[in-house]
Amino acid sequence: MPTYSNQFGRPHYYDHEIWAVNGRKIGTVRVKPIGILWKPANQRSFYSVSLAKFAEWIVDPNTGAQRTKS
Protein backbone atom coordinates (compact mmCIF):
# COMPACT_ATOMS: atom_id res chain seq x y z
CA MET A 1 0.00 0.00 0.00
CA PRO A 2 1.40 3.43 -0.87
CA THR A 3 2.32 5.94 1.81
CA TYR A 4 0.29 9.11 1.73
CA SER A 5 1.53 12.62 2.43
CA ASN A 6 -1.93 13.78 3.55
CA GLN A 7 -4.61 12.26 5.72
CA PHE A 8 -8.20 12.86 6.82
CA GLY A 9 -8.73 14.59 10.15
CA ARG A 10 -10.98 13.08 12.79
CA PRO A 11 -14.47 14.51 13.15
CA HIS A 12 -14.88 16.91 16.08
CA TYR A 13 -18.49 15.91 16.63
CA TYR A 14 -21.13 13.41 15.52
CA ASP A 15 -24.61 14.46 14.40
CA HIS A 16 -27.55 12.08 14.66
CA GLU A 17 -30.86 13.07 13.07
CA ILE A 18 -33.98 11.83 14.85
CA TRP A 19 -36.96 10.99 12.64
CA ALA A 20 -40.54 10.18 13.63
CA VAL A 21 -42.36 7.13 12.27
CA ASN A 22 -44.37 9.38 9.95
CA GLY A 23 -41.17 10.57 8.24
CA ARG A 24 -40.96 14.00 9.88
CA LYS A 25 -37.67 15.15 11.33
CA ILE A 26 -37.85 15.70 15.10
CA GLY A 27 -34.39 17.18 15.54
CA THR A 28 -30.66 16.61 15.70
CA VAL A 29 -28.50 15.38 18.57
CA ARG A 30 -24.85 16.45 18.35
CA VAL A 31 -22.34 14.61 20.51
CA LYS A 32 -19.05 16.37 21.28
CA PRO A 33 -16.29 15.45 23.72
CA ILE A 34 -17.33 18.38 25.92
CA GLY A 35 -21.11 18.15 25.72
CA ILE A 36 -24.43 17.12 24.26
CA LEU A 37 -26.34 19.47 21.97
CA TRP A 38 -29.98 19.37 20.80
CA LYS A 39 -31.50 21.24 17.86
CA PRO A 40 -35.24 20.90 17.23
CA ALA A 41 -36.29 20.53 13.58
CA ASN A 42 -36.46 23.79 11.62
CA GLN A 43 -34.38 25.68 14.18
CA ARG A 44 -31.06 27.42 13.53
CA SER A 45 -29.19 26.94 16.79
CA PHE A 46 -28.50 24.18 19.27
CA TYR A 47 -29.30 23.96 22.97
CA SER A 48 -26.25 22.63 24.80
CA VAL A 49 -25.30 21.13 28.13
CA SER A 50 -21.89 20.07 29.37
CA LEU A 51 -21.11 16.38 29.46
CA ALA A 52 -20.69 16.59 33.25
CA LYS A 53 -24.17 18.15 33.66
CA PHE A 54 -25.71 15.58 31.33
CA ALA A 55 -24.09 12.69 33.23
CA GLU A 56 -25.33 14.14 36.54
CA TRP A 57 -28.86 14.56 35.15
CA ILE A 58 -29.22 11.18 33.44
CA VAL A 59 -28.34 9.11 36.55
CA ASP A 60 -30.62 11.15 38.82
CA PRO A 61 -33.57 8.92 39.89
CA ASN A 62 -36.01 11.81 39.21
CA THR A 63 -35.36 11.63 35.45
CA GLY A 64 -36.85 8.14 35.20
CA ALA A 65 -33.94 6.96 33.06
CA GLN A 66 -33.30 3.22 33.22
CA ARG A 67 -30.27 1.10 32.42
CA THR A 68 -30.35 -0.73 29.11
CA LYS A 69 -30.70 -4.50 29.03
CA SER A 70 -27.56 -5.09 26.94
C-alpha positions, 0 to 999 in steps of 0.5 A: 500500500502506498504511503500518503503525504496527507490524511483525513482529520478526525471529526470533532463531533457526531450528528444524529438526526432523529426521525418520527415514524411518519417521516418527519424530522424531530431534531438533531442530537450532536455529541461532542467530547465536551457536551451534548447538543440538541437542535429541534427541527427547523431551528437554527441553533443548538441547545447545549449542556456540558457532558458533566451536567448531562451525566449528573442529570441522566443518573438522577432517579427523578429523570426516570432513566433506566439502564439498558438491558444489553 
